[in-house]
Amino acid sequence: MSAVLTPQEISLVEQVAEGKNNKEIAEALHFSEGTVRNYISTILEKLDLRDRTQLAVYYYKNRG
């Protein structure tokens, strides 16, 4: 996973995999909700995934 995603993106994916919503992620990582939405969109595109559920599954299958 780290070959494709930046450390910042991996941190965000971990939060998504824990079931946190955008507001919770934004507060935890000190981002705006808009920034979180943008990061998630970018990550989904990079990994060719459709939604947060697929992202969480991807995380648990590929975490090192």
N, CA, C and O atoms as a Maestro MAE file, in Angstrom:
{
 s_m_m2io_version
 :::
 2.0.0
}

f_m_ct {
 s_m_title
 :::
 protein
 m_atom[256] {
  # First column is atom index #
  i_m_mmod_type
  r_m_x_coord
  r_m_y_coord
  r_m_z_coord
  i_m_residue_number
  s_m_chain_name
  s_m_pdb_residue_name
  s_m_pdb_atom_name
  i_m_atomic_number
  :::
  1 25 0.830 -1.197 0.000 1 A "MET " " N  " 7
  2 3 0.000 0.000 0.000 1 A "MET " " CA " 6
  3 2 0.866 1.250 0.000 1 A "MET " " C  " 6
  4 15 0.530 2.224 -0.674 1 A "MET " " O  " 8
  5 25 1.953 1.249 0.724 2 A "SER " " N  " 7
  6 3 2.773 2.454 0.834 2 A "SER " " CA " 6
  7 2 3.448 2.829 -0.479 2 A "SER " " C  " 6
  8 15 3.859 3.977 -0.651 2 A "SER " " O  " 8
  9 25 3.570 1.882 -1.410 3 A "ALA " " N  " 7
  10 3 4.171 2.198 -2.699 3 A "ALA " " CA " 6
  11 2 3.257 3.097 -3.526 3 A "ALA " " C  " 6
  12 15 3.727 3.832 -4.394 3 A "ALA " " O  " 8
  13 25 1.969 3.041 -3.262 4 A "VAL " " N  " 7
  14 3 0.984 3.794 -4.032 4 A "VAL " " CA " 6
  15 2 0.552 5.061 -3.300 4 A "VAL " " C  " 6
  16 15 0.345 6.099 -3.928 4 A "VAL " " O  " 8
  17 25 0.416 4.985 -1.982 5 A "LEU " " N  " 7
  18 3 -0.117 6.092 -1.190 5 A "LEU " " CA " 6
  19 2 0.971 6.773 -0.363 5 A "LEU " " C  " 6
  20 15 1.948 6.146 0.047 5 A "LEU " " O  " 8
  21 25 0.782 8.053 -0.133 6 A "THR " " N  " 7
  22 3 1.686 8.802 0.737 6 A "THR " " CA " 6
  23 2 1.398 8.437 2.193 6 A "THR " " C  " 6
  24 15 0.328 7.905 2.491 6 A "THR " " O  " 8
  25 25 2.325 8.711 3.097 7 A "PRO " " N  " 7
  26 3 2.062 8.453 4.520 7 A "PRO " " CA " 6
  27 2 0.795 9.170 5.013 7 A "PRO " " C  " 6
  28 15 0.039 8.615 5.811 7 A "PRO " " O  " 8
  29 25 0.569 10.386 4.544 8 A "GLN " " N  " 7
  30 3 -0.626 11.151 4.925 8 A "GLN " " CA " 6
  31 2 -1.892 10.429 4.459 8 A "GLN " " C  " 6
  32 15 -2.869 10.337 5.201 8 A "GLN " " O  " 8
  33 25 -1.866 9.919 3.228 9 A "GLU " " N  " 7
  34 3 -3.022 9.205 2.691 9 A "GLU " " CA " 6
  35 2 -3.259 7.906 3.451 9 A "GLU " " C  " 6
  36 15 -4.405 7.541 3.714 9 A "GLU " " O  " 8
  37 25 -2.194 7.212 3.802 10 A "ILE " " N  " 7
  38 3 -2.331 5.969 4.566 10 A "ILE " " CA " 6
  39 2 -2.975 6.251 5.916 10 A "ILE " " C  " 6
  40 15 -3.833 5.491 6.364 10 A "ILE " " O  " 8
  41 25 -2.574 7.321 6.556 11 A "SER " " N  " 7
  42 3 -3.168 7.709 7.833 11 A "SER " " CA " 6
  43 2 -4.667 7.946 7.681 11 A "SER " " C  " 6
  44 15 -5.455 7.543 8.536 11 A "SER " " O  " 8
  45 25 -5.049 8.590 6.608 12 A "LEU " " N  " 7
  46 3 -6.462 8.855 6.361 12 A "LEU " " CA " 6
  47 2 -7.215 7.551 6.085 12 A "LEU " " C  " 6
  48 15 -8.328 7.364 6.576 12 A "LEU " " O  " 8
  49 25 -6.618 6.656 5.307 13 A "VAL " " N  " 7
  50 3 -7.247 5.365 5.008 13 A "VAL " " CA " 6
  51 2 -7.471 4.578 6.297 13 A "VAL " " C  " 6
  52 15 -8.509 3.934 6.454 13 A "VAL " " O  " 8
  53 25 -6.522 4.622 7.209 14 A "GLU " " N  " 7
  54 3 -6.679 3.939 8.496 14 A "GLU " " CA " 6
  55 2 -7.912 4.449 9.230 14 A "GLU " " C  " 6
  56 15 -8.657 3.670 9.824 14 A "GLU " " O  " 8
  57 25 -8.121 5.753 9.184 15 A "GLN " " N  " 7
  58 3 -9.285 6.357 9.847 15 A "GLN " " CA " 6
  59 2 -10.584 5.889 9.184 15 A "GLN " " C  " 6
  60 15 -11.561 5.585 9.868 15 A "GLN " " O  " 8
  61 25 -10.587 5.835 7.856 16 A "VAL " " N  " 7
  62 3 -11.766 5.346 7.126 16 A "VAL " " CA " 6
  63 2 -12.038 3.895 7.513 16 A "VAL " " C  " 6
  64 15 -13.184 3.520 7.760 16 A "VAL " " O  " 8
  65 25 -10.989 3.081 7.566 17 A "ALA " " N  " 7
  66 3 -11.134 1.662 7.898 17 A "ALA " " CA " 6
  67 2 -11.667 1.461 9.317 17 A "ALA " " C  " 6
  68 15 -12.300 0.447 9.608 17 A "ALA " " O  " 8
  69 25 -11.409 2.429 10.196 18 A "GLU " " N  " 7
  70 3 -11.938 2.364 11.561 18 A "GLU " " CA " 6
  71 2 -13.402 2.779 11.625 18 A "GLU " " C  " 6
  72 15 -14.020 2.711 12.687 18 A "GLU " " O  " 8
  73 25 -13.960 3.208 10.495 19 A "GLY " " N  " 7
  74 3 -15.371 3.566 10.441 19 A "GLY " " CA " 6
  75 2 -15.663 5.019 10.765 19 A "GLY " " C  " 6
  76 15 -16.817 5.384 10.986 19 A "GLY " " O  " 8
  77 25 -14.638 5.846 10.795 20 A "LYS " " N  " 7
  78 3 -14.851 7.259 11.126 20 A "LYS " " CA " 6
  79 2 -15.436 8.011 9.936 20 A "LYS " " C  " 6
  80 15 -15.135 7.704 8.783 20 A "LYS " " O  " 8
  81 25 -16.275 9.000 10.234 21 A "ASN " " N  " 7
  82 3 -16.839 9.830 9.173 21 A "ASN " " CA " 6
  83 2 -15.891 10.988 8.867 21 A "ASN " " C  " 6
  84 15 -14.883 11.176 9.549 21 A "ASN " " O  " 8
  85 25 -16.229 11.760 7.833 22 A "ASN " " N  " 7
  86 3 -15.334 12.843 7.402 22 A "ASN " " CA " 6
  87 2 -15.063 13.848 8.512 22 A "ASN " " C  " 6
  88 15 -13.935 14.318 8.664 22 A "ASN " " O  " 8
  89 25 -16.084 14.179 9.284 23 A "LYS " " N  " 7
  90 3 -15.903 15.155 10.364 23 A "LYS " " CA " 6
  91 2 -14.921 14.630 11.410 23 A "LYS " " C  " 6
  92 15 -14.035 15.358 11.858 23 A "LYS " " O  " 8
  93 25 -15.083 13.373 11.794 24 A "GLU " " N  " 7
  94 3 -14.184 12.769 12.784 24 A "GLU " " CA " 6
  95 2 -12.746 12.695 12.265 24 A "GLU " " C  " 6
  96 15 -11.796 12.952 13.004 24 A "GLU " " O  " 8
  97 25 -12.602 12.345 11.000 25 A "ILE " " N  " 7
  98 3 -11.268 12.276 10.397 25 A "ILE " " CA " 6
  99 2 -10.642 13.664 10.352 25 A "ILE " " C  " 6
  100 15 -9.468 13.837 10.678 25 A "ILE " " O  " 8
  101 25 -11.435 14.645 9.946 26 A "ALA " " N  " 7
  102 3 -10.941 16.027 9.868 26 A "ALA " " CA " 6
  103 2 -10.440 16.497 11.227 26 A "ALA " " C  " 6
  104 15 -9.377 17.112 11.320 26 A "ALA " " O  " 8
  105 25 -11.195 16.211 12.276 27 A "GLU " " N  " 7
  106 3 -10.784 16.616 13.622 27 A "GLU " " CA " 6
  107 2 -9.516 15.886 14.057 27 A "GLU " " C  " 6
  108 15 -8.623 16.492 14.650 27 A "GLU " " O  " 8
  109 25 -9.434 14.593 13.766 28 A "ALA " " N  " 7
  110 3 -8.276 13.798 14.186 28 A "ALA " " CA " 6
  111 2 -6.996 14.220 13.467 28 A "ALA " " C  " 6
  112 15 -5.916 14.218 14.059 28 A "ALA " " O  " 8
  113 25 -7.119 14.578 12.196 29 A "LEU " " N  " 7
  114 3 -5.936 14.902 11.395 29 A "LEU " " CA " 6
  115 2 -5.729 16.401 11.209 29 A "LEU " " C  " 6
  116 15 -4.802 16.826 10.520 29 A "LEU " " O  " 8
  117 25 -6.594 17.195 11.826 30 A "HIS " " N  " 7
  118 3 -6.503 18.662 11.755 30 A "HIS " " CA " 6
  119 2 -6.625 19.180 10.321 30 A "HIS " " C  " 6
  120 15 -5.860 20.041 9.885 30 A "HIS " " O  " 8
  121 25 -7.614 18.629 9.597 31 A "PHE " " N  " 7
  122 3 -7.951 19.063 8.244 31 A "PHE " " CA " 6
  123 2 -9.353 19.639 8.266 31 A "PHE " " C  " 6
  124 15 -10.073 19.501 9.254 31 A "PHE " " O  " 8
  125 25 -9.739 20.284 7.175 32 A "SER " " N  " 7
  126 3 -11.143 20.646 6.997 32 A "SER " " CA " 6
  127 2 -11.858 19.418 6.424 32 A "SER " " C  " 6
  128 15 -11.220 18.518 5.877 32 A "SER " " O  " 8
  129 25 -13.184 19.391 6.554 33 A "GLU " " N  " 7
  130 3 -13.936 18.278 5.978 33 A "GLU " " CA " 6
  131 2 -13.762 18.234 4.461 33 A "GLU " " C  " 6
  132 15 -13.719 17.154 3.870 33 A "GLU " " O  " 8
  133 25 -13.665 19.394 3.837 34 A "GLY " " N  " 7
  134 3 -13.457 19.449 2.393 34 A "GLY " " CA " 6
  135 2 -12.142 18.807 1.981 34 A "GLY " " C  " 6
  136 15 -12.070 18.115 0.966 34 A "GLY " " O  " 8
  137 25 -11.106 19.039 2.772 35 A "THR " " N  " 7
  138 3 -9.805 18.426 2.495 35 A "THR " " CA " 6
  139 2 -9.900 16.913 2.616 35 A "THR " " C  " 6
  140 15 -9.330 16.186 1.803 35 A "THR " " O  " 8
  141 25 -10.612 16.440 3.621 36 A "VAL " " N  " 7
  142 3 -10.798 14.995 3.795 36 A "VAL " " CA " 6
  143 2 -11.521 14.417 2.582 36 A "VAL " " C  " 6
  144 15 -11.111 13.386 2.049 36 A "VAL " " O  " 8
  145 25 -12.596 15.078 2.140 37 A "ARG " " N  " 7
  146 3 -13.329 14.608 0.953 37 A "ARG " " CA " 6
  147 2 -12.407 14.546 -0.263 37 A "ARG " " C  " 6
  148 15 -12.438 13.579 -1.025 37 A "ARG " " O  " 8
  149 25 -11.591 15.577 -0.439 38 A "ASN " " N  " 7
  150 3 -10.666 15.597 -1.579 38 A "ASN " " CA " 6
  151 2 -9.644 14.467 -1.494 38 A "ASN " " C  " 6
  152 15 -9.371 13.794 -2.488 38 A "ASN " " O  " 8
  153 25 -9.083 14.261 -0.310 39 A "TYR " " N  " 7
  154 3 -8.128 13.167 -0.125 39 A "TYR " " CA " 6
  155 2 -8.777 11.827 -0.451 39 A "TYR " " C  " 6
  156 15 -8.197 11.009 -1.165 39 A "TYR " " O  " 8
  157 25 -9.978 11.605 0.070 40 A "ILE " " N  " 7
  158 3 -10.652 10.327 -0.162 40 A "ILE " " CA " 6
  159 2 -10.908 10.123 -1.652 40 A "ILE " " C  " 6
  160 15 -10.690 9.028 -2.172 40 A "ILE " " O  " 8
  161 25 -11.363 11.154 -2.336 41 A "SER " " N  " 7
  162 3 -11.591 11.045 -3.784 41 A "SER " " CA " 6
  163 2 -10.304 10.691 -4.519 41 A "SER " " C  " 6
  164 15 -10.301 9.837 -5.405 41 A "SER " " O  " 8
  165 25 -9.217 11.351 -4.149 42 A "THR " " N  " 7
  166 3 -7.920 11.088 -4.779 42 A "THR " " CA " 6
  167 2 -7.464 9.658 -4.518 42 A "THR " " C  " 6
  168 15 -6.977 8.978 -5.422 42 A "THR " " O  " 8
  169 25 -7.622 9.208 -3.283 43 A "ILE " " N  " 7
  170 3 -7.215 7.851 -2.909 43 A "ILE " " CA " 6
  171 2 -8.043 6.819 -3.666 43 A "ILE " " C  " 6
  172 15 -7.496 5.852 -4.197 43 A "ILE " " O  " 8
  173 25 -9.353 7.019 -3.720 44 A "LEU " " N  " 7
  174 3 -10.217 6.084 -4.438 44 A "LEU " " CA " 6
  175 2 -9.807 5.997 -5.903 44 A "LEU " " C  " 6
  176 15 -9.775 4.912 -6.483 44 A "LEU " " O  " 8
  177 25 -9.496 7.138 -6.492 45 A "GLU " " N  " 7
  178 3 -9.072 7.161 -7.894 45 A "GLU " " CA " 6
  179 2 -7.737 6.439 -8.072 45 A "GLU " " C  " 6
  180 15 -7.583 5.647 -9.002 45 A "GLU " " O  " 8
  181 25 -6.776 6.704 -7.194 46 A "LYS " " N  " 7
  182 3 -5.459 6.059 -7.277 46 A "LYS " " CA " 6
  183 2 -5.573 4.539 -7.212 46 A "LYS " " C  " 6
  184 15 -4.863 3.819 -7.914 46 A "LYS " " O  " 8
  185 25 -6.478 4.065 -6.360 47 A "LEU " " N  " 7
  186 3 -6.602 2.626 -6.123 47 A "LEU " " CA " 6
  187 2 -7.682 1.974 -6.982 47 A "LEU " " C  " 6
  188 15 -7.914 0.769 -6.887 47 A "LEU " " O  " 8
  189 25 -8.339 2.771 -7.816 48 A "ASP " " N  " 7
  190 3 -9.415 2.291 -8.685 48 A "ASP " " CA " 6
  191 2 -10.524 1.612 -7.873 48 A "ASP " " C  " 6
  192 15 -10.976 0.514 -8.198 48 A "ASP " " O  " 8
  193 25 -10.945 2.302 -6.809 49 A "LEU " " N  " 7
  194 3 -12.021 1.817 -5.953 49 A "LEU " " CA " 6
  195 2 -13.218 2.744 -6.079 49 A "LEU " " C  " 6
  196 15 -13.078 3.892 -6.500 49 A "LEU " " O  " 8
  197 25 -14.415 2.238 -5.707 50 A "ARG " " N  " 7
  198 3 -15.640 3.018 -5.874 50 A "ARG " " CA " 6
  199 2 -16.081 3.767 -4.630 50 A "ARG " " C  " 6
  200 15 -16.653 4.852 -4.733 50 A "ARG " " O  " 8
  201 25 -15.822 3.201 -3.442 51 A "ASP " " N  " 7
  202 3 -16.384 3.815 -2.243 51 A "ASP " " CA " 6
  203 2 -15.556 3.490 -1.003 51 A "ASP " " C  " 6
  204 15 -14.565 2.762 -1.059 51 A "ASP " " O  " 8
  205 25 -15.998 4.055 0.114 52 A "ARG " " N  " 7
  206 3 -15.277 3.898 1.384 52 A "ARG " " CA " 6
  207 2 -15.240 2.450 1.848 52 A "ARG " " C  " 6
  208 15 -14.260 2.012 2.450 52 A "ARG " " O  " 8
  209 25 -16.298 1.710 1.572 53 A "THR " " N  " 7
  210 3 -16.339 0.305 1.976 53 A "THR " " CA " 6
  211 2 -15.239 -0.472 1.269 53 A "THR " " C  " 6
  212 15 -14.514 -1.244 1.897 53 A "THR " " O  " 8
  213 25 -15.115 -0.268 -0.036 54 A "GLN " " N  " 7
  214 3 -14.042 -0.931 -0.777 54 A "GLN " " CA " 6
  215 2 -12.676 -0.488 -0.259 54 A "GLN " " C  " 6
  216 15 -11.737 -1.282 -0.207 54 A "GLN " " O  " 8
  217 25 -12.575 0.770 0.120 55 A "LEU " " N  " 7
  218 3 -11.317 1.289 0.654 55 A "LEU " " CA " 6
  219 2 -10.957 0.599 1.968 55 A "LEU " " C  " 6
  220 15 -9.799 0.244 2.187 55 A "LEU " " O  " 8
  221 25 -11.935 0.411 2.832 56 A "ALA " " N  " 7
  222 3 -11.689 -0.272 4.107 56 A "ALA " " CA " 6
  223 2 -11.264 -1.720 3.871 56 A "ALA " " C  " 6
  224 15 -10.338 -2.211 4.517 56 A "ALA " " O  " 8
  225 25 -11.935 -2.398 2.953 57 A "VAL " " N  " 7
  226 3 -11.572 -3.780 2.631 57 A "VAL " " CA " 6
  227 2 -10.151 -3.828 2.077 57 A "VAL " " C  " 6
  228 15 -9.357 -4.687 2.460 57 A "VAL " " O  " 8
  229 25 -9.839 -2.910 1.182 58 A "TYR " " N  " 7
  230 3 -8.489 -2.826 0.613 58 A "TYR " " CA " 6
  231 2 -7.451 -2.655 1.727 58 A "TYR " " C  " 6
  232 15 -6.412 -3.314 1.724 58 A "TYR " " O  " 8
  233 25 -7.742 -1.772 2.668 59 A "TYR " " N  " 7
  234 3 -6.815 -1.515 3.772 59 A "TYR " " CA " 6
  235 2 -6.538 -2.795 4.564 59 A "TYR " " C  " 6
  236 15 -5.382 -3.134 4.815 59 A "TYR " " O  " 8
  237 25 -7.603 -3.504 4.957 60 A "TYR " " N  " 7
  238 3 -7.406 -4.688 5.786 60 A "TYR " " CA " 6
  239 2 -6.727 -5.825 5.032 60 A "TYR " " C  " 6
  240 15 -6.043 -6.648 5.641 60 A "TYR " " O  " 8
  241 25 -6.908 -5.878 3.719 61 A "LYS " " N  " 7
  242 3 -6.242 -6.912 2.923 61 A "LYS " " CA " 6
  243 2 -4.771 -6.592 2.665 61 A "LYS " " C  " 6
  244 15 -3.970 -7.501 2.447 61 A "LYS " " O  " 8
  245 25 -4.410 -5.308 2.688 62 A "ASN " " N  " 7
  246 3 -3.069 -4.903 2.261 62 A "ASN " " CA " 6
  247 2 -2.202 -4.270 3.339 62 A "ASN " " C  " 6
  248 15 -1.072 -3.872 3.057 62 A "ASN " " O  " 8
  249 25 -2.691 -4.169 4.543 63 A "ARG " " N  " 7
  250 3 -1.860 -3.537 5.575 63 A "ARG " " CA " 6
  251 2 -0.670 -4.433 5.889 63 A "ARG " " C  " 6
  252 15 -0.756 -5.660 5.845 63 A "ARG " " O  " 8
  253 25 0.422 -3.789 6.201 64 A "GLY " " N  " 7
  254 3 1.656 -4.539 6.404 64 A "GLY " " CA " 6
  255 2 1.893 -4.766 7.819 64 A "GLY " " C  " 6
  256 15 2.891 -5.385 8.186 64 A "GLY " " O  " 8
  :::
 }
 m_bond[255] {
  # First column is bond index #
  i_m_from
  i_m_to
  i_m_order
  :::
  1 1 2 1
  2 2 3 1
  3 3 4 2
  4 3 5 1
  5 5 6 1
  6 6 7 1
  7 7 8 2
  8 7 9 1
  9 9 10 1
  10 10 11 1
  11 11 12 2
  12 11 13 1
  13 13 14 1
  14 14 15 1
  15 15 16 2
  16 15 17 1
  17 17 18 1
  18 18 19 1
  19 19 20 2
  20 19 21 1
  21 21 22 1
  22 22 23 1
  23 23 24 2
  24 23 25 1
  25 25 26 1
  26 26 27 1
  27 27 28 2
  28 27 29 1
  29 29 30 1
  30 30 31 1
  31 31 32 2
  32 31 33 1
  33 33 34 1
  34 34 35 1
  35 35 36 2
  36 35 37 1
  37 37 38 1
  38 38 39 1
  39 39 40 2
  40 39 41 1
  41 41 42 1
  42 42 43 1
  43 43 44 2
  44 43 45 1
  45 45 46 1
  46 46 47 1
  47 47 48 2
  48 47 49 1
  49 49 50 1
  50 50 51 1
  51 51 52 2
  52 51 53 1
  53 53 54 1
  54 54 55 1
  55 55 56 2
  56 55 57 1
  57 57 58 1
  58 58 59 1
  59 59 60 2
  60 59 61 1
  61 61 62 1
  62 62 63 1
  63 63 64 2
  64 63 65 1
  65 65 66 1
  66 66 67 1
  67 67 68 2
  68 67 69 1
  69 69 70 1
  70 70 71 1
  71 71 72 2
  72 71 73 1
  73 73 74 1
  74 74 75 1
  75 75 76 2
  76 75 77 1
  77 77 78 1
  78 78 79 1
  79 79 80 2
  80 79 81 1
  81 81 82 1
  82 82 83 1
  83 83 84 2
  84 83 85 1
  85 85 86 1
  86 86 87 1
  87 87 88 2
  88 87 89 1
  89 89 90 1
  90 90 91 1
  91 91 92 2
  92 91 93 1
  93 93 94 1
  94 94 95 1
  95 95 96 2
  96 95 97 1
  97 97 98 1
  98 98 99 1
  99 99 100 2
  100 99 101 1
  101 101 102 1
  102 102 103 1
  103 103 104 2
  104 103 105 1
  105 105 106 1
  106 106 107 1
  107 107 108 2
  108 107 109 1
  109 109 110 1
  110 110 111 1
  111 111 112 2
  112 111 113 1
  113 113 114 1
  114 114 115 1
  115 115 116 2
  116 115 117 1
  117 117 118 1
  118 118 119 1
  119 119 120 2
  120 119 121 1
  121 121 122 1
  122 122 123 1
  123 123 124 2
  124 123 125 1
  125 125 126 1
  126 126 127 1
  127 127 128 2
  128 127 129 1
  129 129 130 1
  130 130 131 1
  131 131 132 2
  132 131 133 1
  133 133 134 1
  134 134 135 1
  135 135 136 2
  136 135 137 1
  137 137 138 1
  138 138 139 1
  139 139 140 2
  140 139 141 1
  141 141 142 1
  142 142 143 1
  143 143 144 2
  144 143 145 1
  145 145 146 1
  146 146 147 1
  147 147 148 2
  148 147 149 1
  149 149 150 1
  150 150 151 1
  151 151 152 2
  152 151 153 1
  153 153 154 1
  154 154 155 1
  155 155 156 2
  156 155 157 1
  157 157 158 1
  158 158 159 1
  159 159 160 2
  160 159 161 1
  161 161 162 1
  162 162 163 1
  163 163 164 2
  164 163 165 1
  165 165 166 1
  166 166 167 1
  167 167 168 2
  168 167 169 1
  169 169 170 1
  170 170 171 1
  171 171 172 2
  172 171 173 1
  173 173 174 1
  174 174 175 1
  175 175 176 2
  176 175 177 1
  177 177 178 1
  178 178 179 1
  179 179 180 2
  180 179 181 1
  181 181 182 1
  182 182 183 1
  183 183 184 2
  184 183 185 1
  185 185 186 1
  186 186 187 1
  187 187 188 2
  188 187 189 1
  189 189 190 1
  190 190 191 1
  191 191 192 2
  192 191 193 1
  193 193 194 1
  194 194 195 1
  195 195 196 2
  196 195 197 1
  197 197 198 1
  198 198 199 1
  199 199 200 2
  200 199 201 1
  201 201 202 1
  202 202 203 1
  203 203 204 2
  204 203 205 1
  205 205 206 1
  206 206 207 1
  207 207 208 2
  208 207 209 1
  209 209 210 1
  210 210 211 1
  211 211 212 2
  212 211 213 1
  213 213 214 1
  214 214 215 1
  215 215 216 2
  216 215 217 1
  217 217 218 1
  218 218 219 1
  219 219 220 2
  220 219 221 1
  221 221 222 1
  222 222 223 1
  223 223 224 2
  224 223 225 1
  225 225 226 1
  226 226 227 1
  227 227 228 2
  228 227 229 1
  229 229 230 1
  230 230 231 1
  231 231 232 2
  232 231 233 1
  233 233 234 1
  234 234 235 1
  235 235 236 2
  236 235 237 1
  237 237 238 1
  238 238 239 1
  239 239 240 2
  240 239 241 1
  241 241 242 1
  242 242 243 1
  243 243 244 2
  244 243 245 1
  245 245 246 1
  246 246 247 1
  247 247 248 2
  248 247 249 1
  249 249 250 1
  250 250 251 1
  251 251 252 2
  252 251 253 1
  253 253 254 1
  254 254 255 1
  255 255 256 2
  :::
 }
}
